[in-house]
Amino acid sequence: MFPILMIAAALAAVLGLSASLALPAGAQEAKRSITEIGPNFYRFQNNFHTSVFLVTDAGVIATDPINAAAAIWLENEIRTRFGQEIRYVVYSHDHADHISGGEVWDDTAVVVAYADVR
């Protein structure tokens, strides 16, 4: 192989490797959506996880925030779409993919959960 081709191949390999290292595994943009499933009742999807929320005149009752990034996104969407704050967050159970992110709503929401939730 000619030296210039070897250098080009090495450079391409390094650039390809650095491009693959640019985003950590799972750091792809999340697939998120909100779908109305009943009057003022919505399903929130974050990749393969879903939760629900209810919009009321007194604020929003949300369940299982999923993670901090999802909770921030949901909070902003609710504020933009409905002009409301999340006032209650209900934890269905204490698995990390259900309770993570709830701290995002500490300043606006009251947590509702069973006694043994961590």
GUTOR-180399 format. One line per 8 residues: for each residue x, y negated, z negated of C-alpha. Coordinates in nm, 3 decimals. Layout:
N
X/Y/Z; ...
This chain:
118
0.000/0.000/0.000; 0.130/-0.344/0.084; 0.224/-0.557/-0.219; -0.036/-0.821/-0.136; -0.308/-0.554/-0.117; -0.194/-0.410/-0.451; -0.214/-0.756/-0.609; -0.557/-0.816/-0.454
-0.681/-0.476/-0.576; -0.548/-0.543/-0.926; -0.707/-0.889/-0.929; -1.040/-0.748/-0.810; -1.027/-0.482/-1.082; -0.952/-0.741/-1.351; -1.225/-0.975/-1.225; -1.473/-0.688/-1.210
-1.383/-0.584/-1.563; -1.409/-0.938/-1.697; -1.746/-0.981/-1.527; -1.872/-0.664/-1.692; -1.745/-0.790/-2.028; -1.906/-1.133/-1.990; -2.237/-1.017/-2.139; -2.240/-0.768/-2.423
-2.452/-0.458/-2.372; -2.818/-0.546/-2.424; -2.754/-0.919/-2.386; -2.961/-0.942/-2.073; -3.246/-1.187/-2.082; -3.538/-1.034/-2.268; -3.864/-0.964/-2.091; -4.124/-1.159/-2.287
-4.489/-1.225/-2.226; -4.813/-1.320/-2.394; -5.139/-1.157/-2.288; -5.486/-1.239/-2.417; -5.659/-0.922/-2.538; -5.964/-1.079/-2.701; -6.103/-1.418/-2.800; -5.805/-1.606/-2.951
-5.627/-1.270/-2.995; -5.301/-1.208/-2.806; -5.039/-0.942/-2.749; -4.678/-1.056/-2.751; -4.425/-0.841/-2.567; -4.049/-0.852/-2.617; -3.891/-0.589/-2.391; -4.039/-0.259/-2.512
-4.176/-0.391/-2.842; -4.515/-0.552/-2.887; -4.690/-0.735/-3.166; -5.007/-0.940/-3.187; -5.118/-1.280/-3.308; -5.448/-1.455/-3.374; -5.497/-1.825/-3.312; -5.727/-1.993/-3.565
-5.816/-2.354/-3.643; -5.600/-2.327/-3.956; -5.294/-2.195/-3.770; -5.165/-1.871/-3.626; -5.153/-1.531/-3.793; -4.866/-1.332/-3.636; -4.746/-0.977/-3.690; -4.405/-0.813/-3.674
-4.168/-1.081/-3.534; -3.936/-0.815/-3.377; -3.611/-1.018/-3.402; -3.495/-1.378/-3.446; -3.467/-1.456/-3.074; -3.817/-1.320/-3.010; -3.955/-1.510/-3.310; -3.804/-1.839/-3.190
-3.943/-1.784/-2.841; -4.287/-1.697/-2.977; -4.291/-1.997/-3.211; -4.209/-2.231/-2.921; -4.469/-2.070/-2.693; -4.740/-2.095/-2.959; -4.653/-2.459/-3.027; -4.657/-2.539/-2.653
-4.964/-2.339/-2.552; -5.186/-2.386/-2.857; -5.044/-2.682/-3.050; -5.034/-2.461/-3.361; -4.782/-2.338/-3.616; -4.745/-1.981/-3.739; -4.899/-1.992/-4.090; -4.901/-1.620/-4.180
-4.680/-1.333/-4.074; -4.800/-0.980/-4.142; -4.543/-0.700/-4.160; -4.694/-0.365/-4.063; -4.397/-0.179/-4.217; -4.033/-0.237/-4.300; -3.850/-0.102/-3.996; -3.592/-0.352/-3.871
-3.760/-0.389/-3.530; -4.074/-0.511/-3.707; -3.949/-0.737/-3.985; -3.634/-0.887/-3.832; -3.676/-1.250/-3.735; -3.937/-1.342/-3.993; -3.691/-1.583/-4.151; -3.744/-1.808/-3.848
-4.089/-1.889/-3.985; -3.983/-1.943/-4.349; -4.066/-2.313/-4.332; -4.421/-2.264/-4.198; -4.542/-1.912/-4.277; -4.647/-1.703/-4.573; -4.548/-1.336/-4.550; -4.821/-1.079/-4.603
-4.696/-0.724/-4.662; -4.733/-0.427/-4.892; -4.533/-0.428/-5.217; -4.246/-0.204/-5.103; -4.146/-0.400/-4.791; -3.784/-0.512/-4.827
